Amino acid sequence: MMNKAGLIVKVLCSVVLIVIAAQLLAYHYRFIVYPFPNEYREGAMLTTTSGLVHGVNPFELNNQPQYMNDYGIFYSIVTYPFAKVFGVTMLVHRLVTAFFIFACGGLMFWVMRRLKTDLLLAAVGVVIFYACCLYPGTTTPMANPSSLGLFLFLCALFVPWSRGFSYPTLILSAVLGILGYYTKPYYLLSVPMLALYLFCFVSKRRAIAFSLIFALLAFLSVLFVNRQWNCYFANCFFLHTNPGWLSWGQSISQFKAFVSLYSLVLVTAFIALGAQIFQSRHVLWKALRERRPMSFILYCTIFCALVLALWLGKHEEAWLWYYFHLLSPFLLICMGVTLSRQLPWAMFFAPLLLWNCWIVSQAPLAIKFDPMDQNWRDVERLISTHKDILNSPLIAPLLVEHGLPVYDNGLSEYFKKGGYRDNDLVRMFSKGDPRIIMRYYVFMNEVREKIKRREFDLVMIVFDYSPLVPGELKDYYRPVGQMELKAPAIGAWRMTVWVPNDK
């Protein structure tokens, strides 16, 4: 009787899960093919890729801050062959991003099935993860390196785990960790995570060997990258060492929001875990006395939760996406594995998980796309009839697609910060980089002189936020109109259009 009831629950839940997945796929398709920017800074990665495609060194000092990129270059390297063939477009970048979102989901599914997770529970975990990747406010599905970095991060951990932490896989993990850093810096976290686990639970010798291999490869990579791209570490390392945008209030708020979003997942997992501990208490006590290794997945969950609580969760310019990238995969795998060990009765929690999945999935589905938006069509027309536009980051992707110069790609405003050493520890080893600061002011003077000579045939900027536009603009240009441009992922922006006042 229990088996029959469980089968009915599985079938009904499978149907609901297919509906949710289909809704998310349809939304993701509309997101990918939307012809206009989905958020304010989506053009940043396009400028790096464009530089590579057109033979421009994006991290050369003279090309800064127009090509500023504080994430890394590997995403653009991966995107390069497709952009070379099909053009440097938002569509190409979003498709590359989508591929690695699916690759991450596939990797999670493989790990769960390897740990004998029930098929339905594994599928529920993957769909919840997919919904989180598309969640409003996160930049994951955009022209952004997050999904590629996450795939490298997960591979760097799961590949050695799946092969018993053999030396060949540890070497591969070190390489993947370095590539993760050159994709998005915080994905380097895989290296200390793995090294600590090896040291505590596997073999101190392997932990030391892994750390030495990583140190050697990282040193060689730094020499190569610094030689090829002389502003790379100013953009992608020193900038991030300067304190700012961190608060405990943000950490607490994000933790509460994540727990609320995952409430039913956490409840079901804790109930199943409690039952498992009670049933296996004698075996667990024996394992503790014998100091058997902690579950690697549980260890990763705890490690990432601590990193989020003490560091990344405090970032005031991020909302939940660090949780979705670093904690969700391990938490969902733990949930699936724990519930699967309590079958068949735990299957009756599946409707709760489906409800949690439904809640997470409905948030992105509320976003609407209008590919025929008249204001954006007017912007396209203006771009196509002008050659040198002083721009807001919002229109940077369209400038790249039209082959026009970009002056502010969205990250350009942070370029100067890479020249300072506000962190006391970093200041002990580096006194700052005056060439970065000098280049920033040279660039601002170049823009100022072009304004005075009225060389920009058009200016399109956000009404109340244009940090790279000198105040002299109003002396040589006049506003001719305003428009509201909708970026579906973040809302509407009020834009002003200026032309030279001698026209």
C-alpha positions, -999 to +999 in steps of 0.1 A: +000+000+000+028+024+009+046+016-024+015+023-044+008+056-026+045+065-031+043+058-068+012+080-072+030+108-053+060+104-076+039+105-108+020+136-097+051+154-086+069+145-118+041+161-138+042+193-117+080+194-120+079+191-158+055+220-159+077+241-137+108+232-158+090+240-190+079+274-177+115+282-167+129+271-200+104+293-218+113+322-197+150+316-202+145+315-240+128+349-239+156+362-217+183+349-241+168+363-273+157+396-259+175+420-283+182+447-257+202+448-224+187+430-195+206+451-169+228+482-164+262+466-168+256+437-193+280+454-218+311+450-196+320+415-207+311+423-243+338+449-244+365+424-233+353+398-259+352+426-286+388+435-278+400+399-282+380+395-315+394+427-330+430+423-318+428+449-290+445+441-257+416+447-232+439+449-202+465+473-218+468+505-198+460+527-228+427+509-234+415+515-199+390+523-184+369+517-215+377+479-214+377+477-176+368+443-163+372+433-127+359+397-132+385+380-154+393+371-190+385+334-192+348+338-200+357+360-230+383+335-241+357+307-240+332+330-259+358+341-284+355+314-311+317+318-312+319+356-312+345+354-340+321+335-362+287+349-351+296+384-339+301+400-305+265+400-294+244+397-263+228+366-278+262+348-282+272+356-247+239+346-231+240+313-250+274+305-237+262+314-202+231+292-206+253+262-217+272+264-184+241+268-163+229+235-178+263+220-174+263+229-137+228+213-133+240+182-151+270+179-129+248+182-098+225+155-111+255+132-118+268+137-082+233+130-067+228+099-087+263+087-078+253+091-042+221+070-049+197+099-047+162+091-058+156+102-095+127+125-087+145+142-057+176+147-079+155+163-106+138+185-080+171+197-068+183+205-103+152+225-111+154+245-079+190+253-088+179+263-123+152+286-109+178+302-086+201+309-116+172+328-132+161+345-101+154+383-104+184+404-093+210+378-101+233+384-131+238+347-136+219+342-169+232+374-185+264+381-205+283+372-173+310+348-162+292+334-132+279+301-147+313+293-163+331+301-131+306+280-111+311+250-134+349+252-130+344+256-092+322+225-090+345+205-112+375+214-092+358+199-062+338+170-075+363+155-100+390+147-073+363+136-049+349+112-075+383+096-080+394+093-044+415+124-044+441+108-067+472+129-076+462+133-113+428+147-103+444+170-077+466+185-104+435+189-126+417+206-096+446+230-092+443+240-129+405+243-126+409+265-095+432+288-113+409+290-143+380+297-119+400+327-106+406+340-141+369+337-147+356+353-115+380+358-085+359+342-057+358+309-075+394+304-064+377+293-031+378+257-044+415+256-036+415+263+002+383+242+005+399+212-010+433+217+007+417+219+041+395+188+036+426+169+024+445+180+054+418+172+080+402+141+066+423+124+038+461+129+039+483+157+052+509+147+025+483+151-003+472+184+012+507+197+011+514+183-023+482+198-037+490+232-022+526+232-036+513+222-071+487+250-069+513+275-057+537+266-086+510+268-113+495+300-099+530+316-098+536+307-134+502+319-144+507+353-127+540+358-146+523+350-179+491+371-173+510+401-160+533+400-190+504+397-215+479+421-198+497+448-177+465+460-160+450+426-152+458+424-115+450+461-109+415+453-123+410+418-109+430+416-077+440+448-061+406+464-067+390+436-047+414+440-018+402+475-010+376+474+017+342+488+010+306+478+003+306+453+032+283+453+062+270+428+088+235+441+082+237+430+046+250+396+057+221+391+081+195+403+056+208+380+029+209+350+053+172+356+063+161+360+027+179+328+017+164+308+046+130+321+037+134+312+001+146+277+009+124+272+040+107+240+029+139+225+015+156+231+048+126+218+069+124+185+049+161+180+049+164+186+087+135+162+094+151+135+073+185+141+088+171+140+123+154+106+115+186+093+100+207+103+131+182+087+154+181+055+135+218+053+130+229+068+163+250+038+174+268+037+140+274+074+140+288+074+175+312+046+165+322+067+134+329+097+156+351+077+180+370+063+151+373+098+136+360+088+102+361+115+074+332+139+073+310+137+042+327+158+015+294+173+004+284+182+039+318+197+045+315+219+013+280+230+025+293+241+060+325+257+045+305+278+020+279+288+046+307+301+068+323+320+040+290+336+031+282+345+067+316+360+074+326+375+041+308+373+008+273+377+023+283+411+036+287+425+000+262+453-003+261+453-042+251+417-044+218+401-034+216+363-030+236+354-060+267+344-039+243+321-020+229+307-052+264+300-066+283+287-036+257+273-012+227+261-032+245+233-052+258+216-020+227+222+000+204+208-026+227+177-031+226+172+007+188+175+007+184+149-021+208+124-005+194+128+030+158+123+019+167+094-004+181+075+026+146+077+043+125+063+014+097+055+010+082+076+037+103+107+029+088+107-006+057+123+010+078+154+015+081+157-022+050+179-025+066+204+000+097+204-021+077+210-053+059+239-035+093+254-026+104+249-062+072+266-074+078+296-051+113+301-064+103+296-100+075+322-100+097+351-092+115+352-126+083+344-145+068+378-134+094+396-155+081+407-189+100+413-221+090+436-249+112+430-280+093+457-298+098+484-271+096+517-290+120+535-268+147+509-274+139+510-311+145+547-310+178+542-293+188+517-320+179+542-347+200+569-329+230+546-326+228+536-362+229+572-374+258+584-352+294+575-350+308+587-317+285+586-287+294+594-251+274+567-235+257+553-204+266+517-196+230+508-203+235+512-241+271+498-242+260+464-255+243+480-285+274+501-292+295+470-293+271+452-316+272+483-339+310+484-338+311+518-321+335+529-294+324+524-257+335+550-232+317+535-201+311+498-201+296+498-166+327+487-148+348+516-161+339+538-131+357+514-107+390+514-127+407+540-104+401+519-073+426+493-086+454+519-082+449+523-044+459+501-015+434+508+012+439+474+029+467+476+056+479+440+049+482+446+011+499+479+017+528+460+034+536+444+000+524+470-025+524+508-022+499+515-049+499+519-086+501+556-097+499+547-134+463+535-129+453+567-111+471+588-137+455+569-166+420+575-151+426+613-150+441+613-184+410+596-197+387+620-180+407+649-195+404+633-230+367+631-226+366+667-213+386+679-243+363+660-267+333+676-251+349+711-255+356+704-292+321+690-296+335+658-311+308+636-297+280+638-321+256+624-295+255+619-257+232+594-241+234+592-203+214+582-172+196+613-158+211+613-123+241+590-125+269+595-150+302+593-130+324+594-161+308+625-177+325+658-167+304+687-156+315+707-186+289+688-207+262+714-200+284+742-213+289+726-248+259+703-252+222+708-248+195+682-239+170+675-266+149+648-249+144+621-223+132+585-225+126+556-202+146+525-211+134+492-194+161+467-185+138+437-175+161+423-148+165+455-128+137+479-139+136+512-158+162+539-163+156+575-172+179+585-200+187+620-214+199+627-249+223+656-256+236+671-288+263+698-294+248+733-287+261+746-320+236+724-339 
